Amino acid sequence: MKFFSKNYVRTIVVEFYGDKTTQNDNAIKENAKNLLGTHFKEENRLIYSSRLNYFPGLSQLTSQSRLLLVGHGDLEKHIFSGCDVDMLVERLIEDCSLQTVKRITLVACHLGKTKAFIEELHLKLAKEGIYTEIAAYKSYLVVDSSGHRWIDLGEEDGLVEAGKQKIVLGWENAGSSSPKQVILVDTNETNPYYEDNQGDDEDAEIDAPFHFG
């Protein structure tokens, strides 16, 4: 899957560091770097850091843009990089001036395992006039050195492409008087051939990935 998809006129990757994470967090930095691949330049890194008052401007995004927020997911605590939903919405809109975007993808672990977090985020952004799609992944997310995203399902089921363990929420009749929240994607596929392929070269191609956690 190509990172810079023709479905979007622009893709922005933001390293999202909350109150308890710093720029020394290699998982966030390296996975953002891997996502960007050859497009990565140190001087052009977009960083959100509440501790350092780094707030990337997102007002340039349009209804045909995509925003990837790279951080840590904690489903049990219902947070993304230390932010609950209200805090995340506030920081995107007030700190970063987000006005519109076609899709926000949470590049983090677990937050798509249930609908709770992204459903609340989806609804609260809509209350602020931002009718967007929200995507999240269901288990441990891995980004390899070529920028491909994978889900690590453990020893029994191994690695699958991230799109096979993903949920995406969107809107039907967005902008009308009665918009309806809908599920656009909800995949839950495993790798039935994992045990047979453990010694194959295909797995060896995944070079030193970072787990987000």
N, C-alpha and C positions, 0 to 999 in steps of 0.2 A: 504494500500500500504506500503510495507516495505521500510524503508529508504535506507538500504544497499542492493541495487538491484543486482541481478546476472548479469544484463546487463553491469556492470562496475566492473573492478578489484579493483578500489579504488575510494572512495568519500572523497573529501576535502571540509570542510565548513570554510569560511572566514568571520569574522565580518568586514564589510567594512565601516570605518569611514572616511568621507571626510574632507575637510578643515573646515567645519562648524558643524561637529558632533564630539562628544567625547565619551569616554568609559563609561560615565555616562548615555548614551542613553539606557534605559532599554529595549526598543522595539527590538533593534538590538541584544543586549546581550542575552535576555531571549529567543528570537525566535531561535537564533543559538543553545542555550543550549537545547531547546525543540527538535530541529531537531536531535541532536546527541543522546539525551536520555541517556541510560545507558553508552554510549561510551564517554560522556562528562567528562572531567577532567579539572579543573581550570588551572592547570599548562601547559596543552596542547592546550589551546585556540590559534587559529590562528587569528591574528588581523592585518588588514591593517589600519594604521593611519598616514596620511600625516603630522599631527600636531606633532606627537611624533616620527616620523621616524621609525615606525614599519612596516617592509616590509617582509611578509612571502615568503619564497622561494617556487616557484611553478615549478621549473625545473624538479622535480621528477615525475610530472604527465605524463602519456602516452596517446596514442591514444585510450586507453580503460578506461580512468579515467573520473570522473565527478567532476566539480567544482561548488559549490554553493556559490554565493556571497550574503551575507545578508546585506541589506541596505534599504534606502528609495528611492522610485521612485517618480518623479515629471514629469508627462507627459507634462504638460503645458510648463514647463521650459526646457523640453527635457534633463533631467539630472538624474543620479543615484548617490545617496549620495553626491550630490554637484558636480559631474563630468559630463561634456558633453562627447560625444563619443570619441573625440580626446584625452581628458585627461584620460579617462578610459583605452583606449588602451595603452597609454603611461605608465600608472601606472602598468598595468598588465605585460607588456613586459619589460620595463626598470627597474621598481622598484622591480618586483616580479619574473622576469626571466621566464615568461610563454613561453613555446616553442610549446607545443601541448596538446590537451585535446579533448576528445570525445564530451562532452557537457558542456556548461556554462549555469547555471540556475540563473537568477536574482530573488532572493527571496525578492521581493519588490512589492509594489502596482502599479497598473495602466500601467506599461510600455509595456504591451502586448495589450493594448486597441486598439492601431493602430500599424502598422508595422514600423512606421518611425524610432523609436529609435533603435530597435533591428536589423532592416534591415541595417542601417548605421553601427552599431557596427559589424555586421556579415561581411559586405563588407570590412571594414577597417582592421579587423583582418586577413582576407584573403590576403589583400595587403601585410601584414607582414609575409605571409606564414603559417598562422594558419587557416586551414580549419576545422571549428568546427560547432557544432550545438549550437544555441542560443535559450533558452526557457524563456518565461516571462508570467506573469499573467495579466488578463484584468481588475481587479477591486481591491477592498480592500482585502488584503491577511491576513489570520489569521493562526497562528500555535498554535495548542492546546498543552496541557502538555504531551500528548502521542506522539507528533511529527507529527501528521497528519496535512496536509495543507488544508485550506478551503478558499473559496471566499465568502465574505459577500456582497450580492446583495441588502441589504437594507430591509426595512419592508415588501415590497411587495413580494419579491422572497426569502428572507432569505439566509441561508447558503447552498452552494453546494460544493462538492469535488473540490479541486483546478484544477484537471485535466479536469474539465468540462468548465473551463473558461481560456483557455491557448492557446498560440501559440508557435510553434517551427519551426525555420528555419534551413535548412540543405543544403547540396551540392549534386548535381548529377555529377558524373564523377570528383570528387575532385582529384586534382593532375594531371589531364590531361591538355591539351592545351586549352580546352574550358569548364571549369567547369560551372555548371548552378545552380544558387540559387533557391531552391525549398522550398515550405511550407510542412513540414512533419506532423504537427498537427495544427488544427485551430478549436477549439471547442467553442461553445457559448450556453451552455445549462443552463436552469434555473430549479428551483424546483417547478413543477406544484402542488405539494401536500403540499407546505409549510404551507398554512393557516390551513389545516386540522391537521397538526402535531405540531402546536405550543405548545401544552401542553404535548407532548409525552416525554418519558425519553431520546430519542435519542439526542435531543438538549442539554439536561442537562449534557451529557457526555463531552461536550466541556468546559473544566475547565479554566476559567480566561485567555482567549487568549489575545494576544497583537495585535493591528492593527499596521501595519507599517506606512501607510500614505505616 
